[in-house]
Amino acid sequence: MEASLSIPESQLETWSHQGSITQSASTYNTIKNALEATGTAYAAKNYKVFLQGSYGNDTNIYAESDVDVVIRLDDVYYSDLSRLSVDDKAAYDAAFIPATYSYVDYKKDVLKAMTDKFGNDAKAGDKAIAIAANGASERADVIAAMQFRRYYKFKATYDQQYEEGICFFNGAGEMIANYPKQHSANLTTEHQASGKQMKPMIRILKNLRSKLVADGALKAGIALRTTWRDFCTTCRATSSARLTRTALFERDDVDSGGSRQDGARVCQ
């Protein structure tokens, strides 16, 4: 028999609000300034610092108010060539030389920038550098990433087409590639198309998941399954949302791999 949960509309309204904003912004600015300090080993290279994740996308809640920061090195990149023709791959190989600044060295340099600022509060994890919460600062994860390119065409350096993302490596040396800027842009487009209801609904669902986990009704590590449209329809149908737990959640088995990757190259 499916479990159900009745939630007052006033609780849904509270859950729809964004989590920490001022504190998260302060945390991000402190980390960004440390990453962009002139004394870092990568200071003379081309890189960008930006947000990803829930705070960057305005879907953070108070129960999960960590800050996800990316520093992406653009002087070196990895690539997916699986969509290129044989001739385009040959042109690509002829145009570029292997990079000399390794990911391992780069991540060590980013970690040093963080420990110089945060001391023992900064520790290297399997994928990210974790910055512990301290006083007015939120907990944060810093991803030391390099540029990633999914190529669709390569004739020459002046005639190429690719999708630009980020990539990084976990402790086992496995590459993880994703596209945070495209994800954020797509989310904003959907949010606008929903009459600006989508992000509040995401926050409601995240708060609901946190409550179910805290009450012992749901195991941690469960991903949202329903769509915001399904949830909105349910909320409008009654004065209180009566939700079916098994329709809302499923185990999170998302795989981030799958595409063939090429070695590090020097950007030109």
C-alpha positions in Angstrom: 0.0 0.0 0.0 1.4 3.4 -0.9 2.2 5.8 1.8 0.7 9.3 1.7 1.4 12.6 3.3 -0.9 15.6 4.0 0.8 19.0 4.0 -0.9 22.4 4.8 -0.7 25.1 2.2 1.1 27.4 4.7 3.9 24.8 5.0 4.2 24.7 1.2 4.5 28.4 1.1 7.3 28.4 3.7 9.1 25.6 1.8 8.9 27.5 -1.5 11.3 30.3 -0.2 14.9 30.3 -1.1 17.5 29.4 1.6 20.4 31.5 2.8 21.2 34.3 0.3 23.3 36.9 2.1 25.5 34.3 3.9 25.9 32.2 0.7 26.9 35.3 -1.3 29.5 36.3 1.3 30.9 32.7 1.3 31.1 32.8 -2.5 32.9 36.2 -2.6 35.4 35.1 0.0 36.3 31.9 -2.0 36.3 33.7 -5.3 38.7 36.4 -4.0 41.0 33.7 -2.7 41.0 31.8 -6.0 41.7 34.9 -7.9 44.6 36.1 -5.7 47.7 37.2 -7.6 50.0 34.9 -5.7 48.5 31.6 -6.9 50.5 29.3 -9.1 48.0 29.6 -11.9 47.5 33.4 -11.6 49.0 34.1 -15.0 46.8 31.5 -16.8 43.4 31.9 -18.3 40.6 30.7 -15.9 37.1 31.6 -14.8 35.4 31.3 -11.4 31.7 30.8 -11.2 28.8 29.2 -9.3 27.0 26.0 -10.0 24.5 23.9 -8.1 21.5 25.0 -6.0 22.7 28.4 -4.8 23.8 29.4 -8.3 20.5 28.3 -9.6 18.3 29.8 -6.8 17.0 26.5 -5.7 18.9 26.2 -2.4 17.0 25.6 0.8 18.0 26.3 4.4 18.5 22.6 5.1 21.0 22.3 2.3 22.7 25.7 2.1 26.1 24.8 0.8 27.8 26.8 -2.0 29.3 25.1 -5.1 32.1 27.0 -6.8 33.9 26.1 -10.0 37.3 27.3 -11.1 37.7 26.3 -14.7 41.1 26.5 -16.3 40.8 27.4 -20.0 44.4 27.2 -21.1 44.1 23.4 -21.0 41.1 21.3 -22.1 39.9 17.8 -22.6 37.7 16.8 -25.4 35.1 14.3 -26.7 35.9 13.5 -30.4 33.4 10.7 -30.9 31.2 12.8 -33.2 34.0 13.9 -35.5 34.6 12.3 -38.9 37.9 10.6 -39.6 39.1 13.6 -41.6 38.1 16.0 -38.8 39.9 13.9 -36.2 43.0 14.0 -38.3 42.8 17.8 -38.6 42.3 18.1 -34.9 45.3 15.9 -34.1 47.5 18.0 -36.5 46.4 21.3 -34.9 47.2 20.9 -31.2 50.0 19.7 -29.0 49.7 17.9 -25.6 49.4 20.1 -22.5 52.2 20.2 -19.9 50.2 21.5 -17.0 48.6 18.3 -15.6 45.3 18.1 -13.8 47.0 16.7 -10.7 49.3 19.7 -10.5 46.5 22.1 -11.1 44.3 20.7 -8.4 47.2 20.8 -6.0 47.7 24.5 -6.8 44.0 25.2 -6.3 44.1 23.3 -3.0 47.0 25.4 -1.8 45.1 28.6 -2.6 42.3 27.3 -0.5 44.5 26.2 2.5 46.3 29.5 2.3 43.0 31.2 3.0 41.1 28.7 5.1 43.8 26.6 6.7 42.6 23.3 8.0 39.0 24.1 7.1 39.9 23.3 3.5 40.4 19.6 2.6 40.7 17.7 -0.6 37.8 15.2 -1.2 37.2 12.6 -3.8 35.9 15.1 -6.3 35.9 18.6 -4.8 37.8 20.6 -2.2 35.6 20.9 0.8 35.5 24.2 2.8 34.0 23.7 6.3 31.4 26.1 7.6 33.0 28.6 10.0 31.2 31.5 11.7 29.4 33.5 9.0 30.6 31.3 6.1 28.5 28.5 4.7 29.9 25.1 3.9 31.3 25.0 0.3 32.7 22.7 -2.3 35.3 24.0 -4.8 35.7 22.1 -8.1 39.1 22.4 -9.7 38.0 21.9 -13.4 39.5 22.2 -16.8 37.6 23.2 -20.0 35.8 20.3 -21.7 34.8 20.4 -25.4 32.3 18.1 -27.1 33.3 18.5 -30.7 30.9 18.4 -33.6 33.2 19.7 -36.3 36.9 20.5 -36.7 38.4 21.7 -40.0 41.0 24.1 -38.5 41.4 26.3 -35.5 39.4 29.0 -37.2 36.7 26.6 -38.4 35.4 24.4 -35.5 32.3 23.7 -33.6 32.0 22.3 -30.1 29.9 22.5 -26.9 31.9 23.9 -24.0 31.7 22.5 -20.5 33.9 21.5 -17.6 35.6 18.3 -16.5 37.5 17.1 -13.5 38.8 13.8 -12.1 37.8 11.8 -9.0 40.2 10.1 -6.7 40.2 7.0 -8.9 41.3 9.0 -11.9 37.9 8.8 -13.6 36.9 11.8 -15.6 33.5 13.5 -14.9 32.3 16.0 -17.6 29.2 18.2 -17.3 27.8 21.5 -18.5 26.8 23.7 -15.6 26.3 26.9 -17.6 23.9 25.2 -20.1 22.1 23.5 -17.2 21.6 26.9 -15.5 20.4 28.5 -18.8 18.0 25.7 -19.5 16.6 25.8 -15.9 16.1 29.6 -16.2 14.2 29.1 -19.5 11.9 26.5 -18.0 11.4 28.7 -14.9 10.3 31.6 -17.1 8.0 29.4 -19.2 6.3 28.2 -16.0 5.3 31.6 -14.9 8.3 31.6 -12.4 6.8 28.6 -10.5 9.4 26.0 -11.3 12.2 27.1 -8.9 9.8 27.5 -5.9 8.4 24.0 -6.7 11.9 22.5 -6.7 12.5 24.1 -3.3 9.3 22.6 -2.0 10.2 19.1 -3.2 13.7 19.4 -1.7 12.3 20.5 1.6 9.7 17.6 1.5 12.6 15.1 0.8 14.5 16.5 3.8 11.5 16.1 6.0 10.9 12.5 4.9 14.5 11.7 5.5 14.5 13.4 9.0 11.3 11.5 9.9 12.8 8.2 8.9 10.3 7.7 6.1 12.8 7.9 3.3 16.4 6.8 3.0 19.1 9.4 2.3 20.4 9.4 -1.3 17.0 9.4 -3.0 16.5 11.5 -6.2 13.3 13.4 -7.1 11.4 11.6 -9.8 8.2 13.6 -10.4 8.1 16.8 -12.6 7.2 20.2 -11.2 4.0 20.2 -13.4 2.7 17.0 -11.7 3.4 18.5 -8.3 1.7 21.8 -9.3 -1.4 20.0 -10.5 -1.6 18.0 -7.2 -1.2 21.2 -5.1 -4.0 23.0 -7.0 -6.4 20.1 -6.8 -6.8 20.3 -3.0 -6.4 22.9 -0.2 -3.6 20.7 1.2 -1.2 18.7 -1.0 -1.7 15.0 -0.6 1.3 13.4 -2.1 2.1 9.8 -2.9 5.6 9.0 -1.7 6.4 6.3 -4.2 5.5 8.5 -7.1 7.8 11.3 -6.0 11.1 9.6 -5.3 13.4 6.9 -6.6 16.9 5.8 -5.9 19.6 8.1 -7.4 21.5 5.9 -9.9 22.5 8.7 -12.4 25.7 7.9 -14.3 27.9 10.8 -15.3 30.0 8.9 -17.8 29.5 7.5 -21.2 31.4 9.5 -23.8 34.8 8.8 -25.3 37.3 11.4 -24.1 40.6 12.7 -25.6 43.7 13.6 -23.7 44.5 17.1 -22.4 45.4 19.7 -25.0 46.7 23.2 -25.1 44.1 25.8 -26.0 45.0 28.1 -29.0 
